[in-house]
């Protein structure tokens, strides 16, 4: 996250596949993403791995805590 923040982007977009499978820690990944900074915001979406692992609701809940 430090390297991404040092780029000084106006907008950060994180596109899915935060996990590989159902056994991976989505919370750990999202905990790292919360360190991204961009003046126009940090946006993202789930990838197919979150869908296949049925982790979409958990991802939404965890990301909502950051808002």
Biotite code that builds the C-alpha atoms (Angstrom):
import biotite.structure as struc

atoms = struc.array([
    struc.Atom([0.000, 0.000, 0.000], chain_id="A", res_id=1, res_name="UNK", atom_name="CA", element="C"),
    struc.Atom([2.893, 2.364, 0.680], chain_id="A", res_id=2, res_name="UNK", atom_name="CA", element="C"),
    struc.Atom([4.104, 2.097, -2.919], chain_id="A", res_id=3, res_name="UNK", atom_name="CA", element="C"),
    struc.Atom([0.602, 2.662, -4.282], chain_id="A", res_id=4, res_name="UNK", atom_name="CA", element="C"),
    struc.Atom([0.105, 5.680, -2.030], chain_id="A", res_id=5, res_name="UNK", atom_name="CA", element="C"),
    struc.Atom([3.490, 7.127, -3.023], chain_id="A", res_id=6, res_name="UNK", atom_name="CA", element="C"),
    struc.Atom([2.304, 7.253, -6.649], chain_id="A", res_id=7, res_name="UNK", atom_name="CA", element="C"),
    struc.Atom([-0.039, 10.056, -5.633], chain_id="A", res_id=8, res_name="UNK", atom_name="CA", element="C"),
    struc.Atom([-2.991, 8.872, -7.702], chain_id="A", res_id=9, res_name="UNK", atom_name="CA", element="C"),
    struc.Atom([-6.171, 10.925, -7.532], chain_id="A", res_id=10, res_name="UNK", atom_name="CA", element="C"),
    struc.Atom([-8.313, 7.784, -7.539], chain_id="A", res_id=11, res_name="UNK", atom_name="CA", element="C"),
    struc.Atom([-7.601, 4.202, -6.457], chain_id="A", res_id=12, res_name="UNK", atom_name="CA", element="C"),
    struc.Atom([-9.570, 1.313, -7.941], chain_id="A", res_id=13, res_name="UNK", atom_name="CA", element="C"),
    struc.Atom([-9.135, -2.200, -6.573], chain_id="A", res_id=14, res_name="UNK", atom_name="CA", element="C"),
    struc.Atom([-10.708, -4.844, -8.763], chain_id="A", res_id=15, res_name="UNK", atom_name="CA", element="C"),
    struc.Atom([-11.662, -8.140, -7.216], chain_id="A", res_id=16, res_name="UNK", atom_name="CA", element="C"),
    struc.Atom([-10.157, -11.447, -6.411], chain_id="A", res_id=17, res_name="UNK", atom_name="CA", element="C"),
    struc.Atom([-9.261, -10.398, -2.902], chain_id="A", res_id=18, res_name="UNK", atom_name="CA", element="C"),
    struc.Atom([-9.113, -14.107, -2.034], chain_id="A", res_id=19, res_name="UNK", atom_name="CA", element="C"),
    struc.Atom([-8.267, -17.280, -3.906], chain_id="A", res_id=20, res_name="UNK", atom_name="CA", element="C"),
    struc.Atom([-10.768, -19.529, -2.157], chain_id="A", res_id=21, res_name="UNK", atom_name="CA", element="C"),
    struc.Atom([-13.159, -19.881, 0.759], chain_id="A", res_id=22, res_name="UNK", atom_name="CA", element="C"),
    struc.Atom([-10.338, -20.691, 3.197], chain_id="A", res_id=23, res_name="UNK", atom_name="CA", element="C"),
    struc.Atom([-8.476, -17.411, 2.622], chain_id="A", res_id=24, res_name="UNK", atom_name="CA", element="C"),
    struc.Atom([-8.781, -14.498, 5.029], chain_id="A", res_id=25, res_name="UNK", atom_name="CA", element="C"),
    struc.Atom([-10.857, -11.811, 3.374], chain_id="A", res_id=26, res_name="UNK", atom_name="CA", element="C"),
    struc.Atom([-10.601, -9.710, 6.540], chain_id="A", res_id=27, res_name="UNK", atom_name="CA", element="C"),
    struc.Atom([-6.784, -9.623, 6.332], chain_id="A", res_id=28, res_name="UNK", atom_name="CA", element="C"),
    struc.Atom([-6.892, -8.470, 2.725], chain_id="A", res_id=29, res_name="UNK", atom_name="CA", element="C"),
    struc.Atom([-9.451, -5.755, 3.401], chain_id="A", res_id=30, res_name="UNK", atom_name="CA", element="C"),
    struc.Atom([-7.466, -4.657, 6.444], chain_id="A", res_id=31, res_name="UNK", atom_name="CA", element="C"),
    struc.Atom([-4.538, -3.934, 4.095], chain_id="A", res_id=32, res_name="UNK", atom_name="CA", element="C"),
    struc.Atom([-6.700, -2.173, 1.505], chain_id="A", res_id=33, res_name="UNK", atom_name="CA", element="C"),
    struc.Atom([-7.917, 0.277, 4.150], chain_id="A", res_id=34, res_name="UNK", atom_name="CA", element="C"),
    struc.Atom([-4.445, 1.860, 4.044], chain_id="A", res_id=35, res_name="UNK", atom_name="CA", element="C"),
    struc.Atom([-4.934, 3.077, 0.455], chain_id="A", res_id=36, res_name="UNK", atom_name="CA", element="C"),
    struc.Atom([-5.338, 6.828, 0.143], chain_id="A", res_id=37, res_name="UNK", atom_name="CA", element="C"),
    struc.Atom([-6.594, 8.875, -2.802], chain_id="A", res_id=38, res_name="UNK", atom_name="CA", element="C"),
    struc.Atom([-8.260, 12.319, -2.809], chain_id="A", res_id=39, res_name="UNK", atom_name="CA", element="C"),
    struc.Atom([-11.141, 11.198, -5.044], chain_id="A", res_id=40, res_name="UNK", atom_name="CA", element="C"),
    struc.Atom([-11.641, 7.972, -3.107], chain_id="A", res_id=41, res_name="UNK", atom_name="CA", element="C"),
    struc.Atom([-10.844, 4.293, -3.129], chain_id="A", res_id=42, res_name="UNK", atom_name="CA", element="C"),
    struc.Atom([-13.291, 2.192, -5.113], chain_id="A", res_id=43, res_name="UNK", atom_name="CA", element="C"),
    struc.Atom([-13.497, -1.519, -5.744], chain_id="A", res_id=44, res_name="UNK", atom_name="CA", element="C"),
    struc.Atom([-15.558, -4.486, -6.729], chain_id="A", res_id=45, res_name="UNK", atom_name="CA", element="C"),
    struc.Atom([-15.640, -8.180, -6.008], chain_id="A", res_id=46, res_name="UNK", atom_name="CA", element="C"),
    struc.Atom([-14.044, -10.600, -8.402], chain_id="A", res_id=47, res_name="UNK", atom_name="CA", element="C"),
    struc.Atom([-15.180, -14.026, -9.455], chain_id="A", res_id=48, res_name="UNK", atom_name="CA", element="C"),
    struc.Atom([-13.249, -15.663, -6.583], chain_id="A", res_id=49, res_name="UNK", atom_name="CA", element="C"),
    struc.Atom([-15.398, -13.851, -4.026], chain_id="A", res_id=50, res_name="UNK", atom_name="CA", element="C"),
    struc.Atom([-18.476, -14.994, -5.923], chain_id="A", res_id=51, res_name="UNK", atom_name="CA", element="C"),
    struc.Atom([-17.332, -18.628, -6.136], chain_id="A", res_id=52, res_name="UNK", atom_name="CA", element="C"),
    struc.Atom([-16.355, -18.628, -2.435], chain_id="A", res_id=53, res_name="UNK", atom_name="CA", element="C"),
    struc.Atom([-19.738, -17.087, -1.597], chain_id="A", res_id=54, res_name="UNK", atom_name="CA", element="C"),
    struc.Atom([-17.931, -14.307, 0.233], chain_id="A", res_id=55, res_name="UNK", atom_name="CA", element="C"),
    struc.Atom([-19.758, -11.372, -1.374], chain_id="A", res_id=56, res_name="UNK", atom_name="CA", element="C"),
    struc.Atom([-21.851, -10.590, 1.713], chain_id="A", res_id=57, res_name="UNK", atom_name="CA", element="C"),
    struc.Atom([-18.816, -10.804, 3.986], chain_id="A", res_id=58, res_name="UNK", atom_name="CA", element="C"),
    struc.Atom([-16.857, -8.512, 1.656], chain_id="A", res_id=59, res_name="UNK", atom_name="CA", element="C"),
    struc.Atom([-19.684, -5.984, 1.649], chain_id="A", res_id=60, res_name="UNK", atom_name="CA", element="C"),
    struc.Atom([-19.887, -6.085, 5.450], chain_id="A", res_id=61, res_name="UNK", atom_name="CA", element="C"),
    struc.Atom([-16.125, -5.689, 5.898], chain_id="A", res_id=62, res_name="UNK", atom_name="CA", element="C"),
    struc.Atom([-15.829, -2.873, 3.361], chain_id="A", res_id=63, res_name="UNK", atom_name="CA", element="C"),
    struc.Atom([-18.816, -1.063, 4.916], chain_id="A", res_id=64, res_name="UNK", atom_name="CA", element="C"),
    struc.Atom([-16.917, -0.880, 8.199], chain_id="A", res_id=65, res_name="UNK", atom_name="CA", element="C"),
    struc.Atom([-14.295, 1.228, 6.414], chain_id="A", res_id=66, res_name="UNK", atom_name="CA", element="C"),
    struc.Atom([-16.744, 3.779, 5.036], chain_id="A", res_id=67, res_name="UNK", atom_name="CA", element="C"),
])
